[in-house]
Amino acid sequence: MPTPQSAILPPVSPHALFLTLHLQAGDEALRAVRAAAAGFSALVETQAALDPDAHLVGSLAFGAEMWGRLSPQRPTTLTPFVTLGSGALSAPATGGDLQLHLHGARADLNFRCARAFIEPLRPFIAKADETHGFMYLDARDLTGFIDGTENPEGEEERAEAALIGDEDPEFAGGSYVIAQRYVHKLHDWERLAEHEQEGIIGRSKPDSVELDDEIKPPTAHIARVVIEEDGEELEIVRHSLPYGSASGDAGLFFIAYAKDLSIFQKMLARMFGQGDDGLSDHLMQFTQAVSGGYFFAPSKERLAQLGG
Ligand code: HEM
């Protein structure tokens, strides 16, 4: 099996840097992207060597349009993100050509690595959206709920959920990525009683125990995203982290990896009122998605080959 990029299988780190880049059209920009792709794994390893205890890891992923410019073959389920819903219940598509995800124990190394990555691309950047995520308390979202309880654990389980295998051999070891920034309405959320919040998430607040089916509302977040097909639950590997400032916007940068992009589409459809039952995720009344894109993170070998 080809080697997955290093950010995907390790657990969530205390600090992450998420950078979405929109690049200019043209051959010069494309050449710069090819060079950045070819050198990416070595760049992360060099920066990580400054402090091996920080376990700096990274992934570089490509939007559908950019991938089409780079390669004639296309991963089977790669497609652009399409806006869901409208108004307060909406997930806007903002796309992007490149999605950089760095994580580790040191925010300074993430920053250093991102700067080194971006330097040769700088003349071609049309728009950049950068978010620095941090682990909050004992791995909680800013809503106060533990985030990651049901994330696949251990390298084998995570690889099974995140990595393309024999179903698309050309792209084996690669992974589809969803990246969405959410701005939380914390004042509204914090006015709710704890039992109301628990009904919205579907788990208890102190220790993340799933609510009994008899009391868990069908609009609870976990009731929307737990989907069974042929007796198996659809799995994704989440790497989200809180971000923001105390005086301004704050929320969750949602990023996850999966072997099939349609799993993200199915979960989002049920969250944003486009599933079979027409219900939506009650949690979405307390947060607003402000960006959204789908990307493909090729295996390390495939990434290196993009250099030509
Ligand atoms: C503001 C945005 C979001 C917040 C605050 C949030 C928070 C949470 C929390 C607190 C849990 C329960 C603990 C856990 O198992 O991790 C959870 C579970 C989960 N979330 Fe989210 N989430 C958000 C968006 C999303 C999105 C966009 C998706 C999918 C596209 C998603 C997929 C999942 C999945 C698959 C689970 C595990 C369900 C299970 O197996 O029990 N979440 N989320």
Boltz pocket constraint, residues with backbone or C-beta under 6 A from the ligand:
constraints:
  - pocket:
      binder: B
      contacts: [[A, 141], [A, 143], [A, 145], [A, 146], [A, 147], [A, 148], [A, 149], [A, 150], [A, 151], [A, 178], [A, 180], [A, 182], [A, 201], [A, 203], [A, 208], [A, 221], [A, 222], [A, 225], [A, 226], [A, 234], [A, 236], [A, 252], [A, 254], [A, 263], [A, 264], [A, 267], [A, 268], [A, 287]]
      max_distance: 6.0
